Structures are given as structure tokens and as C-alpha cells.
Amino acid sequence: MEQWKALKFALNDIEKLIWSKTDFFDAGQHGLQAYRVRAIQSYLWMVMHNKKGHIEASQRAAESQGFAEKWGGRMVRCWVRKWVTVRELLVSSRGHHAKTFSLYDDPAVRNEL
């Protein structure tokens, strides 16, 4: 019973986030974060209203947003778990990797320039 309440409130909050005009996703309405949010909404809707199981709902939600069925389904369940517990969306770290070596770090090259 407690889990159903948590899922119901999570569905309500995600729908508010989607329809909110003030919250913008990292890359707009067609970015990765927006697809993830719609997959979370789809999963919660199928579990709450269509009485689907967690695995089937996550796989369908993943496919509906263009993710792979198996791996995407696992990721949707991970995103939903994070959303339900802390109401936090994952941010893509693509392009934010640490640069470990640069030619400018070499003193000989720096002196030549």
C-alpha cells in the first residue's frame, strides 16, 4: 500500500514537471533528459493505471522512447527508483570527461610556444 502511494505521488510530480513551463531540460524538449522523463512517466502510468508488471512496463516504456528493450528497461527502472526516492533526474555526463594529458602540460612544448 505504501509503495502504491509513493508511485502515485511520483506520477503526479513527473506530470507536473513535464507540463511546467518554467522547468527546462538540459537540451530542450527533444534531448536525452526529456526522453528519460517521458519514459519514467510512461512506466509509472502503465504500472498504476494499466496494472502492468514492473519489468514489462519498463521494457515498453523504454521502447516507446527509442531505447533498447532489455537494457533500456533496466535503465528505466533505475531512473524510476531514483525519481521515486529523491525526485532527482539523472544528468548526462557526455562530454564532461576529464582530460588527462595535454601538450601544453609538457614544459618543452610550452617553452617552444
MMTF fields as JSON, N, C-alpha, C and O atoms, coordinates in Angstrom:
{
  "mmtfVersion": "1.0.0",
  "mmtfProducer": "UNKNOWN",
  "numBonds": 451,
  "numAtoms": 452,
  "numGroups": 113,
  "numChains": 1,
  "numModels": 1,
  "chainsPerModel": [1],
  "groupsPerChain": [113],
  "chainIdList": ["A"],
  "bondAtomList": [4, 2, 8, 6, 12, 10, 16, 14, 20, 18, 24, 22, 28, 26, 32, 30, 36, 34, 40, 38, 44, 42, 48, 46, 52, 50, 56, 54, 60, 58, 64, 62, 68, 66, 72, 70, 76, 74, 80, 78, 84, 82, 88, 86, 92, 90, 96, 94, 100, 98, 104, 102, 108, 106, 112, 110, 116, 114, 120, 118, 124, 122, 128, 126, 132, 130, 136, 134, 140, 138, 144, 142, 148, 146, 152, 150, 156, 154, 160, 158, 164, 162, 168, 166, 172, 170, 176, 174, 180, 178, 184, 182, 188, 186, 192, 190, 196, 194, 200, 198, 204, 202, 208, 206, 212, 210, 216, 214, 220, 218, 224, 222, 228, 226, 232, 230, 236, 234, 240, 238, 244, 242, 248, 246, 252, 250, 256, 254, 260, 258, 264, 262, 268, 266, 272, 270, 276, 274, 280, 278, 284, 282, 288, 286, 292, 290, 296, 294, 300, 298, 304, 302, 308, 306, 312, 310, 316, 314, 320, 318, 324, 322, 328, 326, 332, 330, 336, 334, 340, 338, 344, 342, 348, 346, 352, 350, 356, 354, 360, 358, 364, 362, 368, 366, 372, 370, 376, 374, 380, 378, 384, 382, 388, 386, 392, 390, 396, 394, 400, 398, 404, 402, 408, 406, 412, 410, 416, 414, 420, 418, 424, 422, 428, 426, 432, 430, 436, 434, 440, 438, 444, 442, 448, 446],
  "bondOrderList": [1, 1, 1, 1, 1, 1, 1, 1, 1, 1, 1, 1, 1, 1, 1, 1, 1, 1, 1, 1, 1, 1, 1, 1, 1, 1, 1, 1, 1, 1, 1, 1, 1, 1, 1, 1, 1, 1, 1, 1, 1, 1, 1, 1, 1, 1, 1, 1, 1, 1, 1, 1, 1, 1, 1, 1, 1, 1, 1, 1, 1, 1, 1, 1, 1, 1, 1, 1, 1, 1, 1, 1, 1, 1, 1, 1, 1, 1, 1, 1, 1, 1, 1, 1, 1, 1, 1, 1, 1, 1, 1, 1, 1, 1, 1, 1, 1, 1, 1, 1, 1, 1, 1, 1, 1, 1, 1, 1, 1, 1, 1, 1],
  "groupList": [{"groupName": "MET", "atomNameList": ["N", "CA", "C", "O"], "elementList": ["N", "C", "C", "O"], "formalChargeList": [0, 0, 0, 0], "bondAtomList": [1, 0, 2, 1, 3, 2], "bondOrderList": [1, 1, 2], "singleLetterCode": "M", "chemCompType": "L-PEPTIDE LINKING"}, {"groupName": "GLU", "atomNameList": ["N", "CA", "C", "O"], "elementList": ["N", "C", "C", "O"], "formalChargeList": [0, 0, 0, 0], "bondAtomList": [1, 0, 2, 1, 3, 2], "bondOrderList": [1, 1, 2], "singleLetterCode": "E", "chemCompType": "L-PEPTIDE LINKING"}, {"groupName": "GLN", "atomNameList": ["N", "CA", "C", "O"], "elementList": ["N", "C", "C", "O"], "formalChargeList": [0, 0, 0, 0], "bondAtomList": [1, 0, 2, 1, 3, 2], "bondOrderList": [1, 1, 2], "singleLetterCode": "Q", "chemCompType": "L-PEPTIDE LINKING"}, {"groupName": "TRP", "atomNameList": ["N", "CA", "C", "O"], "elementList": ["N", "C", "C", "O"], "formalChargeList": [0, 0, 0, 0], "bondAtomList": [1, 0, 2, 1, 3, 2], "bondOrderList": [1, 1, 2], "singleLetterCode": "W", "chemCompType": "L-PEPTIDE LINKING"}, {"groupName": "LYS", "atomNameList": ["N", "CA", "C", "O"], "elementList": ["N", "C", "C", "O"], "formalChargeList": [0, 0, 0, 0], "bondAtomList": [1, 0, 2, 1, 3, 2], "bondOrderList": [1, 1, 2], "singleLetterCode": "K", "chemCompType": "L-PEPTIDE LINKING"}, {"groupName": "ALA", "atomNameList": ["N", "CA", "C", "O"], "elementList": ["N", "C", "C", "O"], "formalChargeList": [0, 0, 0, 0], "bondAtomList": [1, 0, 2, 1, 3, 2], "bondOrderList": [1, 1, 2], "singleLetterCode": "A", "chemCompType": "L-PEPTIDE LINKING"}, {"groupName": "LEU", "atomNameList": ["N", "CA", "C", "O"], "elementList": ["N", "C", "C", "O"], "formalChargeList": [0, 0, 0, 0], "bondAtomList": [1, 0, 2, 1, 3, 2], "bondOrderList": [1, 1, 2], "singleLetterCode": "L", "chemCompType": "L-PEPTIDE LINKING"}, {"groupName": "PHE", "atomNameList": ["N", "CA", "C", "O"], "elementList": ["N", "C", "C", "O"], "formalChargeList": [0, 0, 0, 0], "bondAtomList": [1, 0, 2, 1, 3, 2], "bondOrderList": [1, 1, 2], "singleLetterCode": "F", "chemCompType": "L-PEPTIDE LINKING"}, {"groupName": "ASN", "atomNameList": ["N", "CA", "C", "O"], "elementList": ["N", "C", "C", "O"], "formalChargeList": [0, 0, 0, 0], "bondAtomList": [1, 0, 2, 1, 3, 2], "bondOrderList": [1, 1, 2], "singleLetterCode": "N", "chemCompType": "L-PEPTIDE LINKING"}, {"groupName": "ASP", "atomNameList": ["N", "CA", "C", "O"], "elementList": ["N", "C", "C", "O"], "formalChargeList": [0, 0, 0, 0], "bondAtomList": [1, 0, 2, 1, 3, 2], "bondOrderList": [1, 1, 2], "singleLetterCode": "D", "chemCompType": "L-PEPTIDE LINKING"}, {"groupName": "ILE", "atomNameList": ["N", "CA", "C", "O"], "elementList": ["N", "C", "C", "O"], "formalChargeList": [0, 0, 0, 0], "bondAtomList": [1, 0, 2, 1, 3, 2], "bondOrderList": [1, 1, 2], "singleLetterCode": "I", "chemCompType": "L-PEPTIDE LINKING"}, {"groupName": "SER", "atomNameList": ["N", "CA", "C", "O"], "elementList": ["N", "C", "C", "O"], "formalChargeList": [0, 0, 0, 0], "bondAtomList": [1, 0, 2, 1, 3, 2], "bondOrderList": [1, 1, 2], "singleLetterCode": "S", "chemCompType": "L-PEPTIDE LINKING"}, {"groupName": "THR", "atomNameList": ["N", "CA", "C", "O"], "elementList": ["N", "C", "C", "O"], "formalChargeList": [0, 0, 0, 0], "bondAtomList": [1, 0, 2, 1, 3, 2], "bondOrderList": [1, 1, 2], "singleLetterCode": "T", "chemCompType": "L-PEPTIDE LINKING"}, {"groupName": "GLY", "atomNameList": ["N", "CA", "C", "O"], "elementList": ["N", "C", "C", "O"], "formalChargeList": [0, 0, 0, 0], "bondAtomList": [1, 0, 2, 1, 3, 2], "bondOrderList": [1, 1, 2], "singleLetterCode": "G", "chemCompType": "PEPTIDE LINKING"}, {"groupName": "HIS", "atomNameList": ["N", "CA", "C", "O"], "elementList": ["N", "C", "C", "O"], "formalChargeList": [0, 0, 0, 0], "bondAtomList": [1, 0, 2, 1, 3, 2], "bondOrderList": [1, 1, 2], "singleLetterCode": "H", "chemCompType": "L-PEPTIDE LINKING"}, {"groupName": "TYR", "atomNameList": ["N", "CA", "C", "O"], "elementList": ["N", "C", "C", "O"], "formalChargeList": [0, 0, 0, 0], "bondAtomList": [1, 0, 2, 1, 3, 2], "bondOrderList": [1, 1, 2], "singleLetterCode": "Y", "chemCompType": "L-PEPTIDE LINKING"}, {"groupName": "ARG", "atomNameList": ["N", "CA", "C", "O"], "elementList": ["N", "C", "C", "O"], "formalChargeList": [0, 0, 0, 0], "bondAtomList": [1, 0, 2, 1, 3, 2], "bondOrderList": [1, 1, 2], "singleLetterCode": "R", "chemCompType": "L-PEPTIDE LINKING"}, {"groupName": "VAL", "atomNameList": ["N", "CA", "C", "O"], "elementList": ["N", "C", "C", "O"], "formalChargeList": [0, 0, 0, 0], "bondAtomList": [1, 0, 2, 1, 3, 2], "bondOrderList": [1, 1, 2], "singleLetterCode": "V", "chemCompType": "L-PEPTIDE LINKING"}, {"groupName": "CYS", "atomNameList": ["N", "CA", "C", "O"], "elementList": ["N", "C", "C", "O"], "formalChargeList": [0, 0, 0, 0], "bondAtomList": [1, 0, 2, 1, 3, 2], "bondOrderList": [1, 1, 2], "singleLetterCode": "C", "chemCompType": "L-PEPTIDE LINKING"}, {"groupName": "PRO", "atomNameList": ["N", "CA", "C", "O"], "elementList": ["N", "C", "C", "O"], "formalChargeList": [0, 0, 0, 0], "bondAtomList": [1, 0, 2, 1, 3, 2], "bondOrderList": [1, 1, 2], "singleLetterCode": "P", "chemCompType": "L-PEPTIDE LINKING"}],
  "groupTypeList": [0, 1, 2, 3, 4, 5, 6, 4, 7, 5, 6, 8, 9, 10, 1, 4, 6, 10, 3, 11, 4, 12, 9, 7, 7, 9, 5, 13, 2, 14, 13, 6, 2, 5, 15, 16, 17, 16, 5, 10, 2, 11, 15, 6, 3, 0, 17, 0, 14, 8, 4, 4, 13, 14, 10, 1, 5, 11, 2, 16, 5, 5, 1, 11, 2, 13, 7, 5, 1, 4, 3, 13, 13, 16, 0, 17, 16, 18, 3, 17, 16, 4, 3, 17, 12, 17, 16, 1, 6, 6, 17, 11, 11, 16, 13, 14, 14, 5, 4, 12, 7, 11, 6, 15, 9, 9, 19, 5, 17, 16, 8, 1, 6],
  "groupIdList": [1, 2, 3, 4, 5, 6, 7, 8, 9, 10, 11, 12, 13, 14, 15, 16, 17, 18, 19, 20, 21, 22, 23, 24, 25, 26, 27, 28, 29, 30, 31, 32, 33, 34, 35, 36, 37, 38, 39, 40, 41, 42, 43, 44, 45, 46, 47, 48, 49, 50, 51, 52, 53, 54, 55, 56, 57, 58, 59, 60, 61, 62, 63, 64, 65, 66, 67, 68, 69, 70, 71, 72, 73, 74, 75, 76, 77, 78, 79, 80, 81, 82, 83, 84, 85, 86, 87, 88, 89, 90, 91, 92, 93, 94, 95, 96, 97, 98, 99, 100, 101, 102, 103, 104, 105, 106, 107, 108, 109, 110, 111, 112, 113],
  "secStructList": [7, 2, 2, 2, 2, 2, 2, 2, 2, 2, 2, 2, 2, 2, 2, 2, 2, 2, 2, 7, 1, 1, 7, 7, 7, 6, 6, 4, 4, 4, 1, 2, 2, 2, 2, 2, 2, 2, 2, 2, 2, 2, 2, 2, 2, 2, 2, 2, 6, 1, 7, 7, 7, 2, 2, 2, 2, 2, 2, 2, 2, 2, 2, 2, 6, 6, 7, 7, 2, 2, 2, 2, 2, 2, 2, 2, 2, 2, 2, 2, 2, 2, 2, 2, 2, 2, 7, 7, 7, 7, 7, 7, 7, 6, 6, 7, 7, 7, 7, 7, 7, 7, 4, 4, 4, 1, 2, 2, 2, 2, 2, 2, 7],
  "xCoordList": [0.819, 0.0, 0.86, 0.579, 1.914, 2.812, 3.529, 3.744, 3.896, 4.577, 3.651, 4.093, 2.373, 1.427, 1.247, 1.106, 1.25, 1.143, 2.361, 2.234, 3.539, 4.768, 4.763, 5.16, 4.314, 4.249, 3.216, 3.435, 2.098, 1.058, 1.568, 1.359, 2.234, 2.793, 3.913, 4.057, 4.696, 5.774, 5.206, 5.738, 4.12, 3.478, 2.918, 3.056, 2.297, 1.749, 2.856, 2.694, 3.97, 5.081, 5.756, 6.154, 5.89, 6.544, 5.656, 6.154, 4.351, 3.447, 3.464, 3.377, 3.575, 3.71, 4.99, 5.0, 6.071, 7.354, 7.267, 7.794, 6.604, 6.503, 5.672, 6.028, 4.577, 3.684, 4.1, 3.516, 5.101, 5.56, 6.254, 7.052, 5.944, 6.579, 7.884, 8.671, 8.131, 9.337, 10.526, 11.671, 10.286, 11.385, 11.807, 10.993, 13.06, 13.588, 14.603, 15.383, 14.584, 15.536, 16.857, 16.923, 17.912, 19.258, 19.334, 19.902, 18.774, 18.872, 17.505, 17.307, 16.571, 15.252, 14.32, 14.617, 13.204, 12.172, 12.551, 11.877, 13.607, 13.997, 15.366, 16.004, 15.812, 17.094, 16.954, 15.847, 18.07, 18.106, 17.352, 16.64, 17.505, 16.834, 15.312, 14.595, 14.818, 13.376, 12.858, 11.764, 13.625, 13.228, 13.18, 12.289, 14.141, 14.155, 12.927, 12.315, 12.572, 11.412, 10.134, 9.277, 10.001, 8.8, 8.768, 7.69, 9.93, 9.971, 9.557, 8.852, 9.984, 9.576, 8.067, 7.406, 7.526, 6.084, 5.327, 4.332, 5.796, 5.148, 5.167, 4.16, 6.302, 6.415, 5.427, 4.684, 5.419, 4.537, 3.071, 2.256, 2.739, 1.361, 0.938, -0.159, 1.81, 1.471, 1.352, 0.488, 2.193, 2.129, 0.879, 0.202, 0.574, -0.545, -1.903, -2.816, -2.046, -3.358, -3.624, -4.757, -2.605, -2.796, -2.468, -2.628, -2.012, -1.703, -0.687, -0.82, 0.313, 1.399, 2.435, 2.552, 3.172, 4.277, 5.434, 5.49, 6.354, 7.451, 8.36, 8.759, 8.685, 9.597, 8.934, 9.53, 7.711, 7.005, 6.778, 6.948, 6.402, 6.167, 7.455, 7.442, 8.567, 9.826, 10.307, 10.843, 10.125, 10.547, 9.701, 10.228, 8.414, 7.547, 7.839, 7.853, 8.072, 8.38, 9.695, 9.814, 10.677, 11.969, 11.809, 12.334, 11.086, 10.888, 10.08, 10.319, 9.139, 8.316, 9.129, 8.739, 10.246, 11.089, 12.349, 13.233, 12.436, 13.551, 14.746, 15.798, 14.633, 15.718, 15.565, 14.501, 16.611, 16.558, 15.633, 15.468, 15.035, 14.039, 14.651, 14.183, 15.677, 16.226, 17.061, 16.761, 18.096, 18.971, 18.227, 18.381, 17.436, 16.657, 15.654, 15.415, 15.06, 14.134, 14.803, 14.228, 16.026, 16.778, 17.084, 16.989, 17.447, 17.763, 16.519, 16.599, 15.377, 14.128, 13.822, 13.438, 13.983, 13.734, 14.695, 14.311, 15.932, 16.913, 16.49, 16.541, 16.072, 15.639, 14.401, 14.288, 13.472, 12.243, 12.565, 12.023, 13.438, 13.818, 14.4, 14.075, 15.263, 15.868, 14.815, 14.842, 13.878, 12.835, 11.91, 11.558, 11.512, 10.572, 11.204, 10.526, 12.475, 13.101, 13.534, 13.28, 14.177, 14.734, 14.241, 14.658, 13.362, 12.813, 13.943, 13.949, 14.882, 16.035, 16.168, 16.046, 16.418, 16.63, 18.119, 18.924, 18.471, 19.871, 20.279, 19.501, 21.49, 22.038, 23.111, 23.944, 23.085, 24.069, 25.444, 25.593, 26.44, 27.809, 28.587, 29.818, 27.894, 28.546, 29.262, 28.674, 30.523, 31.32, 31.956, 32.605, 31.796, 32.354, 33.475, 33.737, 34.142, 35.204, 36.455, 36.653, 37.266, 38.482, 39.559, 39.798, 40.184, 41.3, 42.546, 42.902, 43.197, 44.312, 45.665, 46.611, 45.764, 47.048, 46.821, 45.944, 47.61, 47.581, 49.015, 49.929, 49.21, 50.561, 51.054, 52.262, 50.165, 50.558, 51.08, 51.693, 50.849, 51.381, 52.878, 53.576, 53.361, 54.776, 55.57, 55.314, 56.53, 57.287, 58.071, 58.197, 58.596, 59.365, 58.48, 58.886, 57.291, 56.361, 55.912, 55.796, 55.66, 55.218, 56.306, 55.993, 57.585, 58.685, 58.846, 59.215, 58.574, 58.686, 57.642, 57.889, 56.491, 55.424, 55.668, 54.887],
  "yCoordList": [-1.196, 0.0, 1.256, 2.218, 1.231, 2.392, 2.621, 3.762, 1.522, 1.635, 2.256, 3.06, 1.89, 2.458, 3.953, 4.704, 4.393, 5.829, 6.567, 7.63, 5.991, 6.61, 6.703, 7.725, 5.64, 5.662, 6.671, 7.341, 6.782, 7.736, 9.17, 9.97, 9.498, 10.841, 11.101, 12.217, 10.078, 10.229, 10.502, 11.336, 9.801, 10.041, 11.457, 12.135, 11.9, 13.253, 14.299, 15.27, 14.103, 15.058, 15.073, 16.136, 13.91, 13.874, 14.526, 15.174, 14.361, 15.02, 16.532, 17.276, 16.996, 18.435, 18.964, 20.048, 18.196, 18.608, 18.705, 19.644, 17.738, 17.737, 18.924, 19.567, 19.213, 20.283, 21.659, 22.662, 21.723, 23.001, 23.81, 23.277, 25.079, 25.959, 26.541, 27.079, 26.445, 27.048, 26.094, 26.546, 24.81, 23.843, 23.489, 23.042, 23.688, 23.336, 22.225, 22.219, 21.299, 20.199, 20.665, 21.705, 19.892, 20.289, 20.643, 21.675, 19.81, 20.031, 20.305, 20.055, 20.811, 21.118, 19.918, 18.906, 20.038, 19.003, 17.76, 16.735, 17.83, 16.69, 16.139, 15.436, 16.454, 15.962, 14.657, 14.165, 14.111, 12.833, 12.892, 11.951, 13.986, 14.097, 14.122, 13.549, 14.768, 14.804, 13.412, 13.037, 12.645, 11.276, 10.41, 9.575, 10.619, 9.86, 10.182, 9.283, 11.452, 11.86, 11.261, 10.802, 11.262, 10.674, 9.155, 8.571, 8.515, 7.077, 6.791, 5.815, 7.627, 7.472, 7.637, 6.858, 8.641, 8.875, 7.685, 7.233, 7.188, 6.061, 4.83, 4.132, 4.562, 3.421, 3.557, 2.621, 4.715, 4.91, 4.803, 4.256, 5.321, 5.251, 3.795, 3.397, 3.003, 1.602, 0.793, -0.078, 1.06, 0.323, 0.709, -0.154, 2.002, 2.471, 2.224, 1.722, 2.568, 2.544, 1.285, 0.806, 0.756, -0.418, -1.729, -2.807, -1.632, -2.808, -3.746, -4.967, -3.172, -3.958, -4.278, -3.568, -5.335, -5.671, -4.71, -4.014, -4.675, -3.713, -3.953, -3.0, -5.185, -5.482, -5.179, -4.523, -5.65, -5.407, -3.913, -3.42, -3.201, -1.762, -1.023, -0.11, -1.411, -0.716, -0.998, -0.106, -2.226, -2.536, -1.799, -1.292, -1.739, -0.996, 0.496, 1.152, 1.035, 2.463, 2.792, 3.831, 1.908, 2.133, 2.122, 2.996, 1.135, 1.053, 2.236, 2.699, 2.722, 3.84, 5.12, 6.009, 5.224, 6.412, 6.173, 7.028, 5.022, 4.754, 4.097, 4.003, 3.639, 2.909, 1.423, 0.984, 0.652, -0.797, -1.432, -0.916, -2.556, -3.187, -3.669, -3.282, -4.496, -5.097, -4.098, -3.824, -3.564, -2.65, -1.361, -0.842, -0.851, 0.35, 0.134, 1.029, -1.062, -1.375, -1.343, -0.856, -1.866, -1.81, -0.369, 0.005, 0.424, 1.822, 2.587, 3.42, 2.31, 2.968, 2.648, 3.54, 1.399, 1.039, 1.771, 2.16, 1.959, 2.702, 4.168, 4.737, 4.781, 6.184, 6.363, 7.341, 5.412, 5.491, 5.381, 6.131, 4.454, 4.291, 5.581, 5.983, 6.232, 7.492, 8.582, 9.373, 8.636, 9.656, 9.466, 10.436, 8.226, 7.961, 8.266, 8.782, 7.96, 8.135, 9.573, 10.091, 10.228, 11.567, 12.65, 13.803, 12.307, 13.266, 13.996, 15.221, 13.212, 13.763, 13.108, 11.89, 13.924, 13.405, 13.25, 14.069, 12.204, 12.0, 12.968, 13.264, 13.45, 14.363, 13.615, 12.923, 13.757, 13.079, 13.678, 14.899, 12.827, 13.309, 13.235, 13.265, 13.141, 13.074, 14.387, 15.462, 14.293, 15.47, 16.101, 17.14, 15.512, 16.062, 15.2, 15.224, 14.437, 13.57, 14.396, 15.484, 13.873, 14.563, 14.394, 13.292, 15.473, 15.431, 15.07, 15.788, 13.982, 13.514, 14.028, 14.127, 14.354, 14.803, 15.855, 15.721, 16.878, 17.925, 18.23, 18.101, 18.63, 19.01, 20.233, 20.404, 21.075, 22.269, 21.927, 22.775, 20.704, 20.278, 19.957, 19.937, 19.712, 19.4, 20.711, 21.591, 20.86, 22.131, 22.471, 23.645, 21.464, 21.719, 22.322, 23.262, 21.794, 22.328, 23.721, 24.597, 23.937, 25.247, 26.295, 27.435, 25.93, 26.876, 27.211, 28.334, 26.25, 26.482, 27.489, 28.258, 27.477, 28.402, 29.742, 30.667],
  "zCoordList": [0.0, 0.0, 0.0, -0.715, 0.815, 0.89, -0.447, -0.858, -1.117, -2.407, -3.45, -4.271, -3.423, -4.39, -4.179, -5.144, -2.917, -2.634, -3.184, -3.793, -2.96, -3.446, -4.967, -5.527, -5.643, -7.107, -7.599, -8.609, -6.897, -7.281, -7.175, -8.086, -6.074, -5.91, -6.916, -7.414, -7.211, -8.192, -9.577, -10.311, -9.946, -11.234, -11.297, -12.316, -10.233, -10.19, -10.345, -11.084, -9.654, -9.719, -11.085, -11.561, -11.723, -13.036, -14.086, -15.007, -13.954, -14.895, -14.702, -15.68, -13.473, -13.217, -13.848, -14.431, -13.73, -14.302, -15.822, -16.42, -16.442, -17.898, -18.385, -19.372, -17.704, -18.15, -17.659, -18.069, -16.789, -16.263, -17.357, -18.128, -17.413, -18.404, -17.879, -18.658, -16.579, -16.019, -16.002, -16.033, -15.955, -15.92, -17.342, -18.149, -17.63, -18.945, -18.774, -17.822, -19.693, -19.659, -20.24, -20.894, -20.002, -20.415, -21.898, -22.257, -22.751, -24.198, -24.818, -26.007, -24.037, -24.57, -24.535, -23.901, -25.213, -25.209, -26.009, -25.902, -26.802, -27.624, -27.226, -28.009, -26.024, -25.537, -24.774, -24.558, -24.374, -23.679, -22.352, -22.0, -21.621, -20.334, -20.506, -19.687, -21.542, -21.801, -22.162, -21.742, -22.932, -23.258, -22.001, -21.844, -21.114, -19.873, -19.025, -18.449, -18.949, -18.151, -18.717, -17.962, -20.036, -20.639, -20.458, -20.351, -20.422, -20.154, -18.713, -18.456, -17.774, -16.38, -16.264, -15.578, -16.925, -16.888, -17.478, -16.912, -18.599, -19.254, -18.356, -18.236, -17.727, -16.808, -15.652, -15.354, -15.005, -13.859, -14.262, -13.519, -15.427, -15.9, -16.124, -15.731, -16.758, -17.023, -15.738, -15.641, -14.762, -13.507, -12.72, -12.162, -12.675, -11.852, -12.502, -11.847, -13.768, -14.405, -15.232, -15.283, -15.867, -16.72, -16.012, -16.584, -14.776, -13.947, -14.597, -14.52, -15.227, -15.816, -14.748, -13.75, -14.964, -14.074, -14.294, -15.308, -13.343, -13.413, -14.616, -15.286, -14.891, -16.0, -17.335, -18.189, -17.521, -18.779, -19.004, -20.119, -17.963, -18.091, -18.439, -19.264, -17.817, -18.096, -19.514, -20.172, -19.993, -21.351, -22.383, -23.374, -22.155, -23.08, -23.042, -24.084, -21.858, -21.727, -22.429, -23.079, -22.297, -22.958, -24.47, -25.161, -24.982, -26.436, -26.962, -28.078, -26.181, -26.656, -26.816, -27.573, -26.116, -26.217, -27.045, -27.089, -27.697, -28.6, -27.957, -28.591, -26.727, -26.076, -26.366, -26.802, -26.131, -26.337, -25.304, -24.198, -25.682, -24.807, -23.494, -22.423, -23.554, -22.331, -21.527, -20.364, -22.146, -21.426, -21.074, -19.969, -21.988, -21.712, -20.601, -19.79, -20.557, -19.481, -18.12, -17.146, -18.055, -16.797, -16.405, -15.236, -17.39, -17.104, -16.65, -15.748, -17.269, -16.864, -15.409, -14.653, -15.003, -13.609, -12.675, -11.572, -13.106, -12.309, -12.186, -11.096, -13.298, -13.284, -12.418, -11.679, -12.512, -11.724, -10.243, -9.431, -9.887, -8.486, -7.93, -6.813, -8.708, -8.276, -8.167, -7.225, -9.127, -9.108, -7.913, -7.242, -7.64, -6.554, -5.199, -4.311, -5.027, -3.713, -3.446, -2.359, -4.401, -4.128, -5.086, -4.968, -6.03, -7.009, -7.741, -7.856, -8.223, -8.917, -10.279, -10.406, -11.3, -12.65, -12.9, -12.457, -13.606, -13.951, -15.049, -15.956, -14.957, -15.95, -16.727, -16.143, -18.026, -18.853, -18.62, -18.556, -18.493, -18.316, -19.624, -19.618, -20.715, -22.018, -22.3, -22.184, -22.668, -22.966, -21.748, -21.871, -20.577, -19.353, -18.797, -17.594, -19.663, -19.189, -18.866, -19.406, -18.003, -17.589, -18.652, -19.146, -18.985, -19.923, -19.108, -18.174, -19.448, -18.625, -19.123, -18.343, -20.405, -20.913, -21.984, -22.837, -21.924, -22.933, -23.325, -22.51, -24.557, -24.996, -24.243, -24.079, -23.79, -23.046, -21.653, -21.004, -21.182, -19.893, -19.997, -18.983, -21.186, -21.391, -21.371, -22.193, -20.446, -20.358, -21.628, -21.977, -22.318, -23.54, -24.622, -25.305, -24.778, -25.773, -25.38, -26.236, -24.115, -23.633, -23.863, -24.204, -23.681, -23.906, -25.384, -25.727, -26.258, -27.696, -28.177, -29.106, -27.544, -27.953, -27.358, -27.578]
}
